[in-house]
Amino acid sequence: MVSTLRVALVAGEASGDILGAGLMQALKARHPGVEFLGVGGPRMEAEGLRSYFPMERLSVMGLVEVLGRLFELLWRRRRLIRTLLAERPDVFIGIDAPDFNLGLELKLRRAGIRTVHYVSPSVWAWRQKRVFKIRQACDLMLTLFPFEARFYQEHGVPVRFVGHPLANTIPLQVDRAAARRSLDLADEATVVALLPGSRGGEVSRLGPLFLDAAERLSLLRPGLRFVLPCASPARREQLEQLLIGRNLPLGLLDGRSHEALAACDAVLIASGTATLEALLHQRPMVVAYRVANLTYRILRRLIKTTLFSLPNLLAGRQLVPEFIQDAATPAALAEAMSTLLQDGQAQTESFAEIHRILRQDASVQAAEAVLALVGR
């Protein structure tokens, strides 16, 4: 008989729910007698998680929003610690959400429960002293990117690079012709995708900038077509307002960002996870980002890296042009995009190599690392 393995997991947002569900599937395939408890979303619950409360109670972003919910978050963490100490799982896996999960992991590990943290916080970029708390809190760190694993090795934290699930989801060669047919784009058209972010604040700051850059780019290269995926109905409405009075050959899409990336010749994109998706689709890109000026001045003093976008961090060099804050102007973005449309091959060749490195079947790698840790 296979002994029961009791695994506790806590995910705090939709991306963690996806990672957690994949990990749970892989654990069940390798250890049929497994029981899951903790906190997760609908995907993790569908895999058999007994969730103590809705994951949405942990889904909070921004300093002001966190402060407004701080009492509840601390109360829920205290309750979770008591519950998990009573349940005594064989292993606890905190999925991202480091501000919530690391404190939980520290308490559980001190009580003799093995702990894993899945998805590294950006400790290599800022607040680097957190690595000492991480070393105390978790028996094993699972990272999505190889440069993160090197950082933890240098600081004496047990770590395993497992790859990124998207690298297996997105094929090594995407079908551009099929994507263009699905979006009703001509094969011979030169298409630029605009991805100014998925949140309202991002679209407020970057939407006008990207549209201004697109207008300038249209003057530099007549005949361009633009596509802009909208993350939600609210974002579509926001962008429709920004398009009033503009004469751009641009189509708004409801979601369908992967199709837009597969179909386009190049992309102007906000710094963030979407840049990884563009890289895996092997599309040349120019990256831009803006935050509130006060936020930028504070972060600029804290951030230790000179590279900001994921493609550059993964390459370890300035592979893609990135324009941050005041450097992100319509003229600069349009000029960089024009140059990129002429020759983006150097980028895409490096993207293909990075894609192969990240294509590790992350859920399987993570499951094997967890099972090795608990000796199963």
Disulfide bonds with the S-S distance in Angstrom:
none
